[in-house]
Amino acid sequence: MKANPGRPEAISFQRGKARPRSVATKPGRVEWVSPALWSVFAGEGTDAHRIASGPDWWLERFGLDLLMSYQEVRGRDAALAELDERCRAYAYRPARVFGKHLPRHASERGVPTLLRGDPAGSLETEVTEAGLRYGLDFAIGYSAGLFIDQRANRARLRQGHPKRLLNAFAYTCSFSVAAARAGAETVSVDLSRRSLTRGEENFRRNGLDPSAGHRFIADDVLATLPRLARRGEKFDAIILDPPTFSRNQSGEAFQVRRDFHRLVELAIDVASPGAKILLSVNHSEMRVADLEQAGRGALRNRGRSGRFSQTAALPDFPPGVGAKTVWMELA
Ligand SMILES: C[S@@+](CC[C@H](N)C(=O)[O-])C[C@H]1O[C@@H](n2cnc3c(N)ncnc32)[C@H](O)[C@@H]1O
């Protein structure tokens, strides 16, 4: 559904907390995360992160597996030639390396293929992020199950201790798990029943009962939000992370550029005073400023006010790479 699940598109950069610098600051350069940053991740209980970023490829670690996303085989092979030496510096031995070609058109997307390692091993695996567990499946499709560029937003959500989370476009419910572990009730909405089922498994992986205070709604977000509003449901945290384009069960199209503004208005209708709403997109032509503009317009139309803040940049991503996100906090 996502136009580019690797999210290699521009975001506005905000300097984060002082952490080991790790990646290229100039587009086009190849940089690997430093062993110092690797240790920071290990200390946080995170084994899902980027390892390296190049001009037309990047390499992600998912536990003992690596996933190389690439446009050109030449770039992929140059990175792989360096891999063993880099891994020695991290004191890390990957079990497998998967490769994922980044096609020009979404219709050409395929599943990752095994480049190195045992072909007989299970393609399902589990990773950790800040001590939370998430399931991955390298056989299921173009995306294995966790978008690592949302790590800082998941952490921020968790640290905010929300009481009721609405996770729209929930996918495998990683935001819901993060909020639930902080004590929240959650409602996760996604067109894909299969993704929500994986989400329920993610709850169980973390010792959470998915039927205790949590709901999973397999339906169109644009139809679900008005229904929740009619019932008077309110949420103090809302995640809006839609794809660039999708079609619902009836064939109706969702186009983020056209529909984002309306989506934010519908979210405001179910937001309690003081609610925090994450606005997130992965469209090459939409910037954080466009998200803020949509947010301000929606607040005005609903007679509400709010303020905007960004999450600290990820130390394993080059500036300008990843989902474009901003938090809108209602007055
Ligand atoms: C990029 S994923 C969201 C990622 C998720 N926020 C995360 O961080 O893991 C987009 C999801 O939106 C779902 N989707 C697309 N159009 C939808 C719609 N109109 N209503 C509900 N879900 C939709 C897709 O099935 C997909 O799971």
The ligand as an SDF file (V2000), in Angstrom:
LIG
                    3D

 27 29  0  0  0  0  0  0  0  0999 V2000
    2.5740    2.4610    5.7060 C   0  0  0  0  0  0  0  0  0  0  0  0
    1.4010    1.4850    6.3760 S   0  0  0  0  0  0  0  0  0  0  0  0
    1.2650    2.2600    7.9340 C   0  0  0  0  0  0  0  0  0  0  0  0
    2.4530    1.9710    8.8050 C   0  0  0  0  0  0  0  0  0  0  0  0
    2.1950    2.0590   10.2730 C   0  0  0  0  0  0  0  0  0  0  0  0
    1.7440    3.3740   10.6740 N   0  0  0  0  0  0  0  0  0  0  0  0
    3.4540    1.6850   11.0320 C   0  0  0  0  0  0  0  0  0  0  0  0
    4.2360    2.5810   11.3990 O   0  0  0  0  0  0  0  0  0  0  0  0
    3.7000    0.4860   11.1900 O   0  0  0  0  0  0  0  0  0  0  0  0
   -0.0820    1.9240    5.5730 C   0  0  0  0  0  0  0  0  0  0  0  0
   -1.2330    1.0220    5.9960 C   0  0  0  0  0  0  0  0  0  0  0  0
   -2.4430    1.6690    5.6260 O   0  0  0  0  0  0  0  0  0  0  0  0
   -3.3830    0.6770    5.2810 C   0  0  0  0  0  0  0  0  0  0  0  0
   -4.4140    1.3790    4.4960 N   0  0  0  0  0  0  0  0  0  0  0  0
   -4.3060    1.9120    3.2660 C   0  0  0  0  0  0  0  0  0  0  0  0
   -5.4270    2.5840    2.9460 N   0  0  0  0  0  0  0  0  0  0  0  0
   -6.2660    2.4900    4.0050 C   0  0  0  0  0  0  0  0  0  0  0  0
   -7.5620    2.9930    4.2940 C   0  0  0  0  0  0  0  0  0  0  0  0
   -8.2240    3.7420    3.4110 N   0  0  0  0  0  0  0  0  0  0  0  0
   -8.1150    2.7070    5.4800 N   0  0  0  0  0  0  0  0  0  0  0  0
   -7.4480    1.9310    6.3800 C   0  0  0  0  0  0  0  0  0  0  0  0
   -6.2020    1.4320    6.1640 N   0  0  0  0  0  0  0  0  0  0  0  0
   -5.6270    1.7080    5.0000 C   0  0  0  0  0  0  0  0  0  0  0  0
   -2.5810   -0.3770    4.5670 C   0  0  0  0  0  0  0  0  0  0  0  0
   -3.2400   -1.6290    4.5950 O   0  0  0  0  0  0  0  0  0  0  0  0
   -1.2650   -0.3490    5.3490 C   0  0  0  0  0  0  0  0  0  0  0  0
   -1.2660   -1.3230    6.3600 O   0  0  0  0  0  0  0  0  0  0  0  0
  1  2  1  0
  2  3  1  0
  2 10  1  0
  3  4  1  0
  4  5  1  0
  5  6  1  0
  5  7  1  0
  7  8  2  0
  7  9  1  0
 10 11  1  0
 11 12  1  0
 11 26  1  0
 12 13  1  0
 13 14  1  0
 13 24  1  0
 14 15  1  0
 14 23  1  0
 15 16  2  0
 16 17  1  0
 17 18  1  0
 17 23  2  0
 18 19  1  0
 18 20  2  0
 20 21  1  0
 21 22  2  0
 22 23  1  0
 24 25  1  0
 24 26  1  0
 26 27  1  0
M  CHG  2   2   1   9  -1
M  END
$$$$
